[in-house]
Amino acid sequence: MIKKVSALFFAFVITAAFLPAAELILSDNVPQGGVITAVLKGAGDSGAEVLLKRSGRTIAKTESFKVVLEGYTAVIAMLGVPSDASPGIYTVSAGDGENLHIEAVLNVIKRDFISEDIPLTKSMSTLRQSEDIRKAEEWKILYGILTSVDPDAVYMSSDLSLPVTALRQTSFFGDRRRYLYDDGTTATSLHNGIDYSAVPGTPIYSPGPGKVVFSDMRILTGNTVVIEHLPGVYSLYYHMQEINTEAGKILKERELIGTVGATGLVTGAHLHWEIRVAGVAVEPETWLTESLIDKDFIISNIKQ
């Protein structure tokens, strides 16, 4: 079911005086760890800042961009819903700081996640617990990339393919983890991707067209590659044995980017595969069967 201006509860629109026909169109319900595709209808071609909020607090933000689908030009934005976002009603707003301000609401629905305990050796405990300034700097650099939005970075719109042929998952998206340190203390975290166990050296391929925006070694994630597929939409690859690509390279689907390894903070050889939308980790498996851009949803709404 698609929200319209006339919906009594799940949508409302505040229309600016200079853009009387502007609408912000969303799906009614999005699960924790899901993706919001917002259609900015009649909002003009100028870029808009799009925010996901609850109780006045900004949960995520991005910028709108244009796509051409089957001859139709649409202005859209994509936002991730955190896996730990509380279920309930959230507001999405779009504005350009001048004439445009439109809002709509959606319902974030609860889903179930796995909980697991992970014992760490003394060396792994030290690696995770140490307050190394380099770890903070590495996260700052990576987060800056994952929250950037290049409106021209439209490399694909179809679904993704698996980056490895190994299908044995050892951890899942959204797992609620408790790390058991060697000194008896514990710490909790969310697992933001999927772990695929594989023999070291197993090839890793780009799951779709995109641009390599990061390719380097990091303390916790080891050899790491990040690919930009759409404005604000990135796939991440951790713990690689070898990196076979470089920043700036434009990839086609199924191009070799590296091999499975055990670098960084790991308990064994595996690939950690993660998808971020506007800086928020989302469920990767969704896009193995669904297109990154929901063409039917977008076209059906801009045609009306």
N, C-alpha and C positions, 0 to 999 in steps of 0.2 A: 504493500500500500504506500502511495507517494503523498507527501504532505502538500497541501495547497494553502493559499491565503485564507480560504474559507473554513479550514479545519477548526473545530471548536476548541480543541485542547492541545493537540500535538504541534500546532504551528501558528505563529502569528508573524506579521511583517510590519515593520515601521518603515514607511516610504518617505524618502526625502522629497522636499517640495520641487526640486529641480529634476528629479527622476521618478515621476509618478508611477511608472510601470515597473520599477525595479522589484525583483523578488529574490528570495533566497530559498532554494528548494533542497530538501534533505529527505532521506528515508526516515521512517518513524522510529525504528529500533536499530541499535547497533550494540553488539556484545562487547564486554570487556575484552580488550586486545584487538578490537575490530577497527575498521577504517571508515571515516566519514567522507563521502564525496558530496561536496556542496556545489550546486549549480547557481551561478549568479546571472539570473535572467534579466535582461534590460538594464544592466548596470553599466553599460558602456565598455570601452576597451581598456580604460586605465586600470592599473594594478590596484588591488584592494588588499588591506590587511584583514585576515580572517582569524578569529579567535574562538576557542572552545572554553567556556566558562561555567563555573558553578558557584553560587553564593558570592558572586563578585570576584572570585579568584580565577585567574587565567590558568588553565590546565595545559593548553598547547596553543601555538600560533603559527601561521604560515602566510603565504601570499598567493593571490589568484594568478592563474595563467591561462593562456588560450590554447585550445586544441581544435583541430579540424577533423571531423568525423563524417565520412560519407557525404562530403560537400557542405556540411553544416559547421559553422564556427561557434564554439561555445567557450564561455569563461567559467572556469571551475577552480576549486581548491580542494586539497586533500589533507585531512587531519587524522592522526592516530589517537585512539582512546586507550589510555594506560590500562594494563591488565589488573591493576589494583585500584582503579577508579571505582568509587562507591556507586552501586546501582541507583538509578533515579533519573530525574529530569535535568538536562544540561542545556545551556544556551550557546548557539553559534551566531556570531555577529560578523558583519563585513562592512568596512568603511574605508574611504580614501582620505579622510581628514578634512574634506571640504563639503561636497554636495551629497555624498552617498553614506547612508547608514541604514542597514537592513538587518533584521534579526529573525531567527527561527529557533525552535526548541526541538529536542529529540530525547528519546528515552534510552539510557544505557542499561542493558539487561545483564544479569548475573550469569556467569558460567563457572563450571567446576575446574579446579586445578589440582595437580598432584603435589603432595608434600614429601620431602625426602631429607634425610640426614647424610652429610658427606664428611667422613673422617679425613683429616689432613695430617700428613707427616710433619715432623718438626720443620723441615725446610719449606714446605708449602705453607705452614702456619706463619712462619717468619715472612715469607713473600707477601702473603695477604695482609698481615697485621702491620707491617712496617709502614711508617709514615714518610716514605720516600717522596721528596719533592718532585722527582721526575715522574712518578705515577700521576700526581695531580696535574702536572703540565701536559702529560700525554692525553689525559681525559679532556682537558680544556681545549686542546687542538682538535681532537676527534669530535667533541660536542659542537664546536664551532662549524665543522663541516656538515654534521648531521642536521643542524638547524638552519643551514643556508638554503636559499631557494633561488635557483637560476631559472627565470621564466622561459628561457630558450632551450632548456635541457629536456626536451621531449624526444626520447629515444625509442620508446616502445609503448604499446597500449594493450598487448595481448597478455595471456597468462604466462607464468614462469615455468621452467622445467627444473627438475632436481639438479643441484650442482655436483652430486656424486652418484655413482651407481650403487653404492652400498645403501641398503634400505633399513639396516638395523638401527633404530633410534634408541639411544641410551638415556636421553633426557628430553623433555618436551618444553614447549613454550609456556611460560607462566608458572613453571614449577616453583613452589614455595620452598626455598632451600634453607637448611640450618647447617652451618659449617661447624664441625667439632674440632677445635684446636688441640694441639698436643698438650697444652697446659691446663686443659679441663674447661676452658671458657668456650663460649659459642657466639656466633653472629648469624643473623638472618639476611637473606637477600632474595630477589626474584631472578629467575632464569629467563633472560630476554630473547632466547632463540631456541633452536633445536640442535641437539648433538647427534651426529651420525658416526657410529663406530666404524672404522675401516683400517685396513692394513696400511702402515706407513708407506708413503709413495703413491697411494691411490690418486688418480688424477681428479682435479677439481675444475669444473667448467663454469663459465658465465651462464646463469639461468635465463638470460635474455640480453638484448642489446643494451648498451650503456657506456658510460665513460668512467674510467678508473680515476678516482679522486684521492685515493690514499693507498700507498703500497710501502710498508715499512715494518720494522720490528718494534713491538711494544712490550713492556715488562709483564703485564698480566695476560695479554691476549696473544703473545708471541708474534710470529710472522702474520701480518694482518693486511687484508685487501678490502677496500670499500669501493663499490660501484654505484654510480648515480644512474637511475633508470628514467626518472621523471623529476620535475621540479619538487624538491623536498623529499623524494622517495629514494632510499638507498638500501642496498644489500651489503652485508658484512660477512667476512670469512676470517675465522680466528684459528690460531694454533697450527698454522701450515708448516710443513717441513721445508718446502721451497716455494718461492714466489716466482712465477713465470710471466709477469706482466709489469707494467710501470705506470705511474701516475701520468694522466693526460692521454692515455691510449683509448681510442674508441673501439669498443668490442661489438662483435656480432654474437648471436646466440651460440652457445656450445663452443666458445673459444677457451682454450686452456689458460687458467690463471695461476695454477699452482698445484701442490700435492698435499695430501693429508699428512699431518705430523703430530708432534707432542711438545710444541714450544709454548713457553709461558706457564701459567698456572693450570696444570692438567694432572689427571690421575691415570691417563692412558691416551694412546693415539686416537684422535677423532677430529671431525670438522664441526665447529660451532657455526651454524648458519643463522643469520639474524636479518630482519627487515625493519627499517626505521622509516616512519612517515612523520615529517615535521618534528623530528627528534625523538619521537615516541616509538618504542618497540611494539610491534604488532605481530599477530599470528601469521607465520610464513606459509603454512599449509593452505590457507585460504586461497592464495594466489597460484597454487598449483592446478586449480580447477576453475578459477574465476579470473577474468581479465583485470589487469591493474586499473584500467579505465572502463567503467561500466557504460559501454556505448548505448545500449538500449535505454537505460535510465536517463542518460544525458539527452539523447536525441528526442526521446518521447516528450521531454519537458521543454526543450527549446523550440520544438515545432508547434506547440500549443499556443 
